[in-house]
Structures are given as C-alpha cells and as structure tokens.
C-alpha cells in the first residue's frame, strides 16, 4: 500500500478504538492529521479562554514546516502504537 492508503486506513482504524487515547495522544493525532491534510497552521491563535482550541492550535503550530509525507508517516506510526493500547 502507498503512504496515502496507509494514512486513510489509519484514519478509519483510529475511529474504532475501544477507548479514547490520552489528551496528549489526541493532540498529537490531531496535529499530525492537520499538518498532513492542510499544511502549516493558519488563522489566528484562539483566545486564552478557549482552552481546547488553543491547545489544538498550539499542537498544530508545533508541526510547522513538517512535510505532508512526514506528517502522514508519523500519523501512521502513532496509530500503530496506539492500536495495541486502546484497540
């Protein structure tokens, strides 16, 4: 399978986890997914009281400059690590 196929497959598999991953793992998944699909973060940073939005923005921003292929590969690797723990 190609990297794109692996990425699509892991997106489906992560939605079928029996338990939700920890918050830091969810942020990592989110940021890698966004970097792989949308590229570098865009838009203003959410206001201080939007804790969830700000955390997501900051996690994605930390991936700035990561290529689409590298983000996809890291996402696939992370999902493969999470499947035995939460599958």
Jmol script that loads the backbone (N, CA, C; Angstrom):
load data "model"
ATOM      1  N   UNK A   1       0.843  -1.189   0.000  1.00  0.00           N
ATOM      2  CA  UNK A   1       0.000   0.000   0.000  1.00  0.00           C
ATOM      3  C   UNK A   1       0.882   1.243   0.000  1.00  0.00           C
ATOM      4  N   UNK A   2       0.330   2.301  -0.556  1.00  0.00           N
ATOM      5  CA  UNK A   2       1.055   3.566  -0.567  1.00  0.00           C
ATOM      6  C   UNK A   2       0.886   4.270   0.774  1.00  0.00           C
ATOM      7  N   UNK A   3       1.696   5.276   0.997  1.00  0.00           N
ATOM      8  CA  UNK A   3       1.602   6.049   2.238  1.00  0.00           C
ATOM      9  C   UNK A   3       0.226   6.676   2.372  1.00  0.00           C
ATOM     10  N   UNK A   4      -0.303   7.181   1.281  1.00  0.00           N
ATOM     11  CA  UNK A   4      -1.637   7.782   1.302  1.00  0.00           C
ATOM     12  C   UNK A   4      -2.703   6.753   1.693  1.00  0.00           C
ATOM     13  N   UNK A   5      -2.579   5.546   1.173  1.00  0.00           N
ATOM     14  CA  UNK A   5      -3.519   4.469   1.527  1.00  0.00           C
ATOM     15  C   UNK A   5      -3.385   4.093   2.997  1.00  0.00           C
ATOM     16  N   UNK A   6      -2.144   3.997   3.478  1.00  0.00           N
ATOM     17  CA  UNK A   6      -1.912   3.692   4.896  1.00  0.00           C
ATOM     18  C   UNK A   6      -2.524   4.776   5.783  1.00  0.00           C
ATOM     19  N   UNK A   7      -2.338   6.024   5.387  1.00  0.00           N
ATOM     20  CA  UNK A   7      -2.879   7.163   6.145  1.00  0.00           C
ATOM     21  C   UNK A   7      -4.405   7.081   6.219  1.00  0.00           C
ATOM     22  N   UNK A   8      -5.039   6.816   5.088  1.00  0.00           N
ATOM     23  CA  UNK A   8      -6.502   6.696   5.040  1.00  0.00           C
ATOM     24  C   UNK A   8      -6.974   5.527   5.888  1.00  0.00           C
ATOM     25  N   UNK A   9      -6.263   4.419   5.811  1.00  0.00           N
ATOM     26  CA  UNK A   9      -6.610   3.236   6.605  1.00  0.00           C
ATOM     27  C   UNK A   9      -6.526   3.533   8.104  1.00  0.00           C
ATOM     28  N   UNK A  10      -5.465   4.216   8.525  1.00  0.00           N
ATOM     29  CA  UNK A  10      -5.304   4.514   9.952  1.00  0.00           C
ATOM     30  C   UNK A  10      -6.343   5.508  10.449  1.00  0.00           C
ATOM     31  N   UNK A  11      -6.798   6.407   9.584  1.00  0.00           N
ATOM     32  CA  UNK A  11      -7.869   7.329   9.979  1.00  0.00           C
ATOM     33  C   UNK A  11      -9.118   6.542  10.360  1.00  0.00           C
ATOM     34  N   UNK A  12      -9.431   5.532   9.575  1.00  0.00           N
ATOM     35  CA  UNK A  12     -10.599   4.692   9.867  1.00  0.00           C
ATOM     36  C   UNK A  12     -10.375   3.860  11.117  1.00  0.00           C
ATOM     37  N   UNK A  13      -9.187   3.320  11.260  1.00  0.00           N
ATOM     38  CA  UNK A  13      -8.897   2.448  12.404  1.00  0.00           C
ATOM     39  C   UNK A  13      -8.894   3.205  13.728  1.00  0.00           C
ATOM     40  N   UNK A  14      -8.401   4.441  13.732  1.00  0.00           N
ATOM     41  CA  UNK A  14      -8.333   5.199  14.978  1.00  0.00           C
ATOM     42  C   UNK A  14      -9.741   5.534  15.484  1.00  0.00           C
ATOM     43  N   UNK A  15     -10.685   5.630  14.576  1.00  0.00           N
ATOM     44  CA  UNK A  15     -12.078   5.913  14.976  1.00  0.00           C
ATOM     45  C   UNK A  15     -12.740   4.703  15.621  1.00  0.00           C
ATOM     46  N   UNK A  16     -12.127   3.541  15.484  1.00  0.00           N
ATOM     47  CA  UNK A  16     -12.707   2.309  16.019  1.00  0.00           C
ATOM     48  C   UNK A  16     -12.040   1.841  17.313  1.00  0.00           C
ATOM     49  N   UNK A  17     -11.207   2.684  17.900  1.00  0.00           N
ATOM     50  CA  UNK A  17     -10.557   2.303  19.151  1.00  0.00           C
ATOM     51  C   UNK A  17     -11.608   2.076  20.231  1.00  0.00           C
ATOM     52  N   UNK A  18     -11.387   1.100  21.078  1.00  0.00           N
ATOM     53  CA  UNK A  18     -12.332   0.771  22.142  1.00  0.00           C
ATOM     54  C   UNK A  18     -12.357   1.851  23.228  1.00  0.00           C
ATOM     55  N   UNK A  19     -11.198   2.473  23.474  1.00  0.00           N
ATOM     56  CA  UNK A  19     -11.103   3.540  24.477  1.00  0.00           C
ATOM     57  C   UNK A  19     -10.426   4.744  23.833  1.00  0.00           C
ATOM     58  N   UNK A  20     -10.744   5.903  24.353  1.00  0.00           N
ATOM     59  CA  UNK A  20     -10.124   7.125  23.842  1.00  0.00           C
ATOM     60  C   UNK A  20      -8.688   7.236  24.343  1.00  0.00           C
ATOM     61  N   UNK A  21      -7.769   7.626  23.475  1.00  0.00           N
ATOM     62  CA  UNK A  21      -6.386   7.853  23.912  1.00  0.00           C
ATOM     63  C   UNK A  21      -6.312   9.037  24.880  1.00  0.00           C
ATOM     64  N   UNK A  22      -5.161   9.171  25.532  1.00  0.00           N
ATOM     65  CA  UNK A  22      -4.931  10.296  26.448  1.00  0.00           C
ATOM     66  C   UNK A  22      -4.979  11.613  25.674  1.00  0.00           C
ATOM     67  N   UNK A  23      -5.162  12.693  26.388  1.00  0.00           N
ATOM     68  CA  UNK A  23      -5.281  14.014  25.772  1.00  0.00           C
ATOM     69  C   UNK A  23      -4.052  14.368  24.936  1.00  0.00           C
ATOM     70  N   UNK A  24      -2.869  14.072  25.435  1.00  0.00           N
ATOM     71  CA  UNK A  24      -1.658  14.403  24.676  1.00  0.00           C
ATOM     72  C   UNK A  24      -1.554  13.572  23.394  1.00  0.00           C
ATOM     73  N   UNK A  25      -2.039  12.342  23.443  1.00  0.00           N
ATOM     74  CA  UNK A  25      -2.040  11.498  22.254  1.00  0.00           C
ATOM     75  C   UNK A  25      -3.061  11.994  21.235  1.00  0.00           C
ATOM     76  N   UNK A  26      -4.212  12.440  21.730  1.00  0.00           N
ATOM     77  CA  UNK A  26      -5.224  13.007  20.835  1.00  0.00           C
ATOM     78  C   UNK A  26      -4.711  14.277  20.156  1.00  0.00           C
ATOM     79  N   UNK A  27      -4.009  15.112  20.908  1.00  0.00           N
ATOM     80  CA  UNK A  27      -3.438  16.328  20.316  1.00  0.00           C
ATOM     81  C   UNK A  27      -2.388  15.979  19.264  1.00  0.00           C
ATOM     82  N   UNK A  28      -1.606  14.958  19.518  1.00  0.00           N
ATOM     83  CA  UNK A  28      -0.611  14.529  18.538  1.00  0.00           C
ATOM     84  C   UNK A  28      -1.293  14.027  17.272  1.00  0.00           C
ATOM     85  N   UNK A  29      -2.332  13.223  17.426  1.00  0.00           N
ATOM     86  CA  UNK A  29      -3.085  12.742  16.263  1.00  0.00           C
ATOM     87  C   UNK A  29      -3.671  13.907  15.483  1.00  0.00           C
ATOM     88  N   UNK A  30      -4.294  14.836  16.198  1.00  0.00           N
ATOM     89  CA  UNK A  30      -4.909  15.992  15.557  1.00  0.00           C
ATOM     90  C   UNK A  30      -3.876  16.802  14.781  1.00  0.00           C
ATOM     91  N   UNK A  31      -2.769  17.107  15.434  1.00  0.00           N
ATOM     92  CA  UNK A  31      -1.776  17.975  14.796  1.00  0.00           C
ATOM     93  C   UNK A  31      -1.137  17.305  13.580  1.00  0.00           C
ATOM     94  N   UNK A  32      -0.880  16.024  13.661  1.00  0.00           N
ATOM     95  CA  UNK A  32      -0.321  15.310  12.512  1.00  0.00           C
ATOM     96  C   UNK A  32      -1.328  15.222  11.370  1.00  0.00           C
ATOM     97  N   UNK A  33      -2.592  14.975  11.703  1.00  0.00           N
ATOM     98  CA  UNK A  33      -3.633  14.919  10.685  1.00  0.00           C
ATOM     99  C   UNK A  33      -3.757  16.266   9.977  1.00  0.00           C
ATOM    100  N   UNK A  34      -3.821  17.341  10.758  1.00  0.00           N
ATOM    101  CA  UNK A  34      -3.967  18.671  10.165  1.00  0.00           C
ATOM    102  C   UNK A  34      -2.761  19.032   9.310  1.00  0.00           C
ATOM    103  N   UNK A  35      -1.559  18.715   9.779  1.00  0.00           N
ATOM    104  CA  UNK A  35      -0.356  19.035   9.019  1.00  0.00           C
ATOM    105  C   UNK A  35      -0.337  18.238   7.714  1.00  0.00           C
ATOM    106  N   UNK A  36      -0.783  16.997   7.772  1.00  0.00           N
ATOM    107  CA  UNK A  36      -0.790  16.145   6.578  1.00  0.00           C
ATOM    108  C   UNK A  36      -1.850  16.576   5.574  1.00  0.00           C
ATOM    109  N   UNK A  37      -2.963  17.092   6.044  1.00  0.00           N
ATOM    110  CA  UNK A  37      -4.063  17.414   5.140  1.00  0.00           C
ATOM    111  C   UNK A  37      -4.151  18.891   4.774  1.00  0.00           C
ATOM    112  N   UNK A  38      -3.717  19.782   5.661  1.00  0.00           N
ATOM    113  CA  UNK A  38      -3.877  21.218   5.417  1.00  0.00           C
ATOM    114  C   UNK A  38      -2.559  21.976   5.365  1.00  0.00           C
ATOM    115  N   UNK A  39      -1.464  21.335   5.737  1.00  0.00           N
ATOM    116  CA  UNK A  39      -0.183  22.041   5.760  1.00  0.00           C
ATOM    117  C   UNK A  39      -0.020  22.838   7.038  1.00  0.00           C
ATOM    118  N   UNK A  40       0.833  23.860   6.971  1.00  0.00           N
ATOM    119  CA  UNK A  40       1.123  24.665   8.160  1.00  0.00           C
ATOM    120  C   UNK A  40      -0.135  25.343   8.703  1.00  0.00           C
ATOM    121  N   UNK A  41      -0.143  25.551  10.014  1.00  0.00           N
ATOM    122  CA  UNK A  41      -1.276  26.161  10.701  1.00  0.00           C
ATOM    123  C   UNK A  41      -1.597  27.516  10.086  1.00  0.00           C
ATOM    124  N   UNK A  42      -2.884  27.819  10.043  1.00  0.00           N
ATOM    125  CA  UNK A  42      -3.326  29.111   9.530  1.00  0.00           C
ATOM    126  C   UNK A  42      -4.355  29.689  10.491  1.00  0.00           C
ATOM    127  N   UNK A  43      -4.577  30.969  10.376  1.00  0.00           N
ATOM    128  CA  UNK A  43      -5.553  31.627  11.229  1.00  0.00           C
ATOM    129  C   UNK A  43      -4.949  32.054  12.542  1.00  0.00           C
ATOM    130  N   UNK A  44      -5.658  32.930  13.218  1.00  0.00           N
ATOM    131  CA  UNK A  44      -5.150  33.437  14.494  1.00  0.00           C
ATOM    132  C   UNK A  44      -5.252  32.396  15.608  1.00  0.00           C
ATOM    133  N   UNK A  45      -4.424  32.560  16.607  1.00  0.00           N
ATOM    134  CA  UNK A  45      -4.463  31.690  17.786  1.00  0.00           C
ATOM    135  C   UNK A  45      -5.725  32.018  18.578  1.00  0.00           C
ATOM    136  N   UNK A  46      -6.490  31.014  18.985  1.00  0.00           N
ATOM    137  CA  UNK A  46      -7.715  31.261  19.761  1.00  0.00           C
ATOM    138  C   UNK A  46      -7.418  32.015  21.065  1.00  0.00           C
ATOM    139  N   UNK A  47      -8.443  32.671  21.558  1.00  0.00           N
ATOM    140  CA  UNK A  47      -8.312  33.448  22.783  1.00  0.00           C
ATOM    141  C   UNK A  47      -7.974  32.551  23.974  1.00  0.00           C
ATOM    142  N   UNK A  48      -7.465  33.183  25.004  1.00  0.00           N
ATOM    143  CA  UNK A  48      -6.953  32.463  26.179  1.00  0.00           C
ATOM    144  C   UNK A  48      -8.008  31.575  26.845  1.00  0.00           C
ATOM    145  N   UNK A  49      -9.265  31.960  26.804  1.00  0.00           N
ATOM    146  CA  UNK A  49     -10.298  31.170  27.477  1.00  0.00           C
ATOM    147  C   UNK A  49     -10.796  29.993  26.638  1.00  0.00           C
ATOM    148  N   UNK A  50     -10.374  29.922  25.404  1.00  0.00           N
ATOM    149  CA  UNK A  50     -10.705  28.783  24.547  1.00  0.00           C
ATOM    150  C   UNK A  50      -9.579  27.761  24.699  1.00  0.00           C
ATOM    151  N   UNK A  51      -9.597  27.057  25.829  1.00  0.00           N
ATOM    152  CA  UNK A  51      -8.509  26.153  26.178  1.00  0.00           C
ATOM    153  C   UNK A  51      -8.309  25.044  25.136  1.00  0.00           C
ATOM    154  N   UNK A  52      -9.394  24.419  24.714  1.00  0.00           N
ATOM    155  CA  UNK A  52      -9.301  23.319  23.759  1.00  0.00           C
ATOM    156  C   UNK A  52      -8.810  23.827  22.401  1.00  0.00           C
ATOM    157  N   UNK A  53      -9.400  24.898  21.933  1.00  0.00           N
ATOM    158  CA  UNK A  53      -8.995  25.459  20.647  1.00  0.00           C
ATOM    159  C   UNK A  53      -7.549  25.912  20.644  1.00  0.00           C
ATOM    160  N   UNK A  54      -7.137  26.505  21.745  1.00  0.00           N
ATOM    161  CA  UNK A  54      -5.760  26.983  21.864  1.00  0.00           C
ATOM    162  C   UNK A  54      -4.778  25.808  21.897  1.00  0.00           C
ATOM    163  N   UNK A  55      -5.124  24.751  22.631  1.00  0.00           N
ATOM    164  CA  UNK A  55      -4.254  23.576  22.701  1.00  0.00           C
ATOM    165  C   UNK A  55      -4.111  22.933  21.319  1.00  0.00           C
ATOM    166  N   UNK A  56      -5.212  22.833  20.588  1.00  0.00           N
ATOM    167  CA  UNK A  56      -5.171  22.257  19.254  1.00  0.00           C
ATOM    168  C   UNK A  56      -4.334  23.124  18.317  1.00  0.00           C
ATOM    169  N   UNK A  57      -4.530  24.423  18.371  1.00  0.00           N
ATOM    170  CA  UNK A  57      -3.770  25.348  17.525  1.00  0.00           C
ATOM    171  C   UNK A  57      -2.278  25.254  17.841  1.00  0.00           C
ATOM    172  N   UNK A  58      -1.932  25.240  19.119  1.00  0.00           N
ATOM    173  CA  UNK A  58      -0.530  25.170  19.517  1.00  0.00           C
ATOM    174  C   UNK A  58       0.120  23.852  19.087  1.00  0.00           C
ATOM    175  N   UNK A  59      -0.619  22.749  19.221  1.00  0.00           N
ATOM    176  CA  UNK A  59      -0.085  21.442  18.812  1.00  0.00           C
ATOM    177  C   UNK A  59       0.163  21.421  17.309  1.00  0.00           C
ATOM    178  N   UNK A  60      -0.766  21.972  16.545  1.00  0.00           N
ATOM    179  CA  UNK A  60      -0.610  22.016  15.093  1.00  0.00           C
ATOM    180  C   UNK A  60       0.534  22.962  14.713  1.00  0.00           C
ATOM    181  N   UNK A  61       0.597  24.089  15.387  1.00  0.00           N
ATOM    182  CA  UNK A  61       1.649  25.073  15.111  1.00  0.00           C
ATOM    183  C   UNK A  61       3.039  24.483  15.352  1.00  0.00           C
ATOM    184  N   UNK A  62       3.155  23.595  16.319  1.00  0.00           N
ATOM    185  CA  UNK A  62       4.441  22.964  16.626  1.00  0.00           C
ATOM    186  C   UNK A  62       4.925  22.085  15.473  1.00  0.00           C
ATOM    187  N   UNK A  63       4.038  21.708  14.572  1.00  0.00           N
ATOM    188  CA  UNK A  63       4.385  20.868  13.418  1.00  0.00           C
ATOM    189  C   UNK A  63       4.788  21.708  12.198  1.00  0.00           C
ATOM    190  N   UNK A  64       4.786  23.032  12.338  1.00  0.00           N
ATOM    191  CA  UNK A  64       5.093  23.930  11.215  1.00  0.00           C
ATOM    192  C   UNK A  64       6.377  23.475  10.516  1.00  0.00           C
ATOM    193  N   UNK A  65       6.303  23.409   9.188  1.00  0.00           N
ATOM    194  CA  UNK A  65       7.462  23.025   8.398  1.00  0.00           C
ATOM    195  C   UNK A  65       7.583  21.534   8.133  1.00  0.00           C
ATOM    196  N   UNK A  66       6.779  20.726   8.805  1.00  0.00           N
ATOM    197  CA  UNK A  66       6.800  19.283   8.563  1.00  0.00           C
ATOM    198  C   UNK A  66       6.126  19.015   7.217  1.00  0.00           C
ATOM    199  N   UNK A  67       6.754  18.220   6.389  1.00  0.00           N
ATOM    200  CA  UNK A  67       6.179  17.922   5.076  1.00  0.00           C
ATOM    201  C   UNK A  67       4.929  17.063   5.221  1.00  0.00           C
ATOM    202  N   UNK A  68       4.129  17.083   4.189  1.00  0.00           N
ATOM    203  CA  UNK A  68       2.900  16.279   4.181  1.00  0.00           C
ATOM    204  C   UNK A  68       3.241  14.798   4.359  1.00  0.00           C
ATOM    205  N   UNK A  69       4.244  14.322   3.630  1.00  0.00           N
ATOM    206  CA  UNK A  69       4.623  12.910   3.704  1.00  0.00           C
ATOM    207  C   UNK A  69       5.142  12.541   5.090  1.00  0.00           C
ATOM    208  N   UNK A  70       5.952  13.402   5.682  1.00  0.00           N
ATOM    209  CA  UNK A  70       6.469  13.124   7.024  1.00  0.00           C
ATOM    210  C   UNK A  70       5.347  13.108   8.058  1.00  0.00           C
ATOM    211  N   UNK A  71       4.389  14.027   7.917  1.00  0.00           N
ATOM    212  CA  UNK A  71       3.253  14.058   8.844  1.00  0.00           C
ATOM    213  C   UNK A  71       2.393  12.808   8.686  1.00  0.00           C
ATOM    214  N   UNK A  72       2.173  12.378   7.459  1.00  0.00           N
ATOM    215  CA  UNK A  72       1.399  11.149   7.229  1.00  0.00           C
ATOM    216  C   UNK A  72       2.103   9.942   7.833  1.00  0.00           C
ATOM    217  N   UNK A  73       3.400   9.850   7.600  1.00  0.00           N
ATOM    218  CA  UNK A  73       4.161   8.713   8.129  1.00  0.00           C
ATOM    219  C   UNK A  73       4.140   8.705   9.655  1.00  0.00           C
ATOM    220  N   UNK A  74       4.271   9.866  10.271  1.00  0.00           N
ATOM    221  CA  UNK A  74       4.240   9.957  11.732  1.00  0.00           C
ATOM    222  C   UNK A  74       2.857   9.607  12.269  1.00  0.00           C
ATOM    223  N   UNK A  75       1.809  10.007  11.563  1.00  0.00           N
ATOM    224  CA  UNK A  75       0.435   9.680  11.959  1.00  0.00           C
ATOM    225  C   UNK A  75       0.236   8.164  11.922  1.00  0.00           C
ATOM    226  N   UNK A  76       0.651   7.538  10.823  1.00  0.00           N
ATOM    227  CA  UNK A  76       0.524   6.082  10.684  1.00  0.00           C
ATOM    228  C   UNK A  76       1.275   5.379  11.818  1.00  0.00           C
ATOM    229  N   UNK A  77       2.482   5.834  12.094  1.00  0.00           N
ATOM    230  CA  UNK A  77       3.285   5.222  13.160  1.00  0.00           C
ATOM    231  C   UNK A  77       2.602   5.380  14.523  1.00  0.00           C
ATOM    232  N   UNK A  78       2.079   6.579  14.796  1.00  0.00           N
ATOM    233  CA  UNK A  78       1.422   6.818  16.080  1.00  0.00           C
ATOM    234  C   UNK A  78       0.181   5.942  16.227  1.00  0.00           C
ATOM    235  N   UNK A  79      -0.627   5.850  15.189  1.00  0.00           N
ATOM    236  CA  UNK A  79      -1.823   4.996  15.266  1.00  0.00           C
ATOM    237  C   UNK A  79      -1.417   3.544  15.501  1.00  0.00           C
ATOM    238  N   UNK A  80      -0.363   3.096  14.834  1.00  0.00           N
ATOM    239  CA  UNK A  80       0.102   1.725  15.034  1.00  0.00           C
ATOM    240  C   UNK A  80       0.555   1.489  16.480  1.00  0.00           C
ATOM    241  N   UNK A  81       1.092   2.512  17.122  1.00  0.00           N
ATOM    242  CA  UNK A  81       1.488   2.395  18.528  1.00  0.00           C
ATOM    243  C   UNK A  81       0.261   2.408  19.453  1.00  0.00           C
ATOM    244  N   UNK A  82      -0.789   3.143  19.069  1.00  0.00           N
ATOM    245  CA  UNK A  82      -1.968   3.266  19.914  1.00  0.00           C
ATOM    246  C   UNK A  82      -2.901   2.046  19.804  1.00  0.00           C
ATOM    247  N   UNK A  83      -2.920   1.390  18.671  1.00  0.00           N
ATOM    248  CA  UNK A  83      -3.856   0.269  18.481  1.00  0.00           C
ATOM    249  C   UNK A  83      -3.737  -0.808  19.553  1.00  0.00           C
ATOM    250  N   UNK A  84      -2.541  -1.265  19.903  1.00  0.00           N
ATOM    251  CA  UNK A  84      -2.461  -2.295  20.954  1.00  0.00           C
ATOM    252  C   UNK A  84      -2.892  -1.775  22.336  1.00  0.00           C
ATOM    253  N   UNK A  85      -2.684  -0.491  22.587  1.00  0.00           N
ATOM    254  CA  UNK A  85      -3.029   0.076  23.894  1.00  0.00           C
ATOM    255  C   UNK A  85      -4.518   0.324  24.065  1.00  0.00           C
ATOM    256  N   UNK A  86      -5.183   0.751  22.990  1.00  0.00           N
ATOM    257  CA  UNK A  86      -6.574   1.177  23.100  1.00  0.00           C
ATOM    258  C   UNK A  86      -7.523   0.400  22.198  1.00  0.00           C
ATOM    259  N   UNK A  87      -6.980  -0.509  21.412  1.00  0.00           N
ATOM    260  CA  UNK A  87      -7.788  -1.244  20.433  1.00  0.00           C
ATOM    261  C   UNK A  87      -8.775  -2.148  21.061  1.00  0.00           C
TER     262      UNK A  87
END
end "model"
wireframe off; spacefill off
backbone 0.3
color backbone group
